[in-house]
Structure formats: structure tokens, C-alpha cells
Amino acid sequence: MSALKVTAIGNSLGIIIPKEIAVRLRLAKGDALHVVETPRGIELSPYDPKLEAELKAGRSVMKRYRSTLRKLAK
């Protein structure tokens, strides 16, 4: 566990992420972090829960129409 420092960035607040954490999360300048509320508090993650739901729906459609999609791919 690491403590992050809150700093002023213009009229907003920002946090500084130590290099070790950025490497573990595979973050680069300009990447987005998502804020997720959990029972334990707030979690910052590069994981996008909305994207995961969309991917899950897409996988379901692909599974349901597998043979049709294979024919269309020819």
C-alpha cells in the first residue's frame, strides 16, 4: 500500500502516482484511470467496468450466432 500526494493542478486537484505503481498498472502519460466505488471505499483502476460489460454482451452475441458469423467471414 502506498500513500499518494494530492497536489494543485490549475483550479483542480490531482494525485502523483509513484513510478513503481505506474509500472505495475502499465500506465503511461495520457492514460485514463477509472474511479470505482466499492464497499471498502474508492478504487482507482485502469480497468473500465463499462467496457467489460460491453465486451461481455459482444461475447454472448458471438457465441449465440457463431455459425452465422463464420459463414459471413468467408
C-alpha positions as CSV (number, residue, x, y, z in Angstrom):
1,M,0.0,0.0,0.0
2,S,1.3,3.4,-0.9
3,A,0.2,6.9,0.1
4,L,-0.5,9.3,-2.8
5,K,0.1,13.0,-2.5
6,V,-2.7,15.4,-3.6
7,T,-1.4,18.5,-5.4
8,A,-3.0,21.5,-7.0
9,I,-3.1,21.4,-10.8
10,G,-4.6,24.7,-12.0
11,N,-8.0,25.0,-10.4
12,S,-8.2,21.3,-9.9
13,L,-6.6,18.7,-7.6
14,G,-4.5,15.8,-8.8
15,I,-2.5,12.9,-7.4
16,I,1.0,11.9,-8.1
17,I,1.4,8.2,-8.8
18,P,4.8,6.7,-8.0
19,K,6.7,5.1,-10.8
20,E,6.5,1.7,-9.3
21,I,2.7,1.8,-9.2
22,A,2.5,3.2,-12.7
23,V,4.7,0.3,-14.0
24,R,2.5,-2.3,-12.2
25,L,-0.7,-0.8,-13.7
26,R,1.0,-0.4,-17.1
27,L,0.1,3.3,-17.1
28,A,1.6,5.9,-19.5
29,K,1.1,9.6,-19.8
30,G,-2.4,10.4,-21.1
31,D,-3.9,7.0,-19.9
32,A,-7.3,7.1,-18.1
33,L,-7.9,5.8,-14.7
34,H,-11.4,4.9,-13.7
35,V,-12.9,5.6,-10.2
36,V,-15.0,2.8,-8.9
37,E,-16.8,3.0,-5.6
38,T,-16.5,-0.3,-3.6
39,P,-17.7,-1.3,-0.2
40,R,-14.1,-0.6,1.0
41,G,-14.0,2.9,-0.4
42,I,-12.8,4.4,-3.7
43,E,-10.7,2.4,-6.1
44,L,-8.6,3.8,-9.0
45,S,-8.1,1.3,-11.8
46,P,-7.2,1.3,-15.5
47,Y,-10.0,-1.3,-15.7
48,D,-13.2,0.1,-17.3
49,P,-16.3,-1.7,-15.9
50,K,-18.5,-0.3,-18.7
51,L,-16.2,-1.6,-21.3
52,E,-16.2,-5.0,-19.6
53,A,-20.0,-5.1,-19.7
54,E,-20.0,-4.2,-23.4
55,L,-17.4,-7.0,-24.2
56,K,-19.4,-9.5,-22.2
57,A,-22.5,-8.6,-24.3
58,G,-20.5,-8.9,-27.5
59,R,-19.1,-12.3,-26.5
60,S,-22.7,-13.5,-25.8
61,V,-23.8,-12.4,-29.3
62,M,-20.8,-14.1,-30.9
63,K,-21.4,-17.3,-29.1
64,R,-25.1,-17.3,-30.0
65,Y,-24.5,-16.6,-33.7
66,R,-21.2,-18.4,-34.1
67,S,-22.2,-20.4,-37.2
68,T,-23.7,-17.4,-38.9
69,L,-20.7,-15.3,-38.2
70,R,-18.4,-18.0,-39.6
71,K,-20.4,-18.1,-42.8
72,L,-20.3,-14.3,-43.1
73,A,-16.5,-14.3,-42.6
74,K,-15.9,-16.4,-45.7
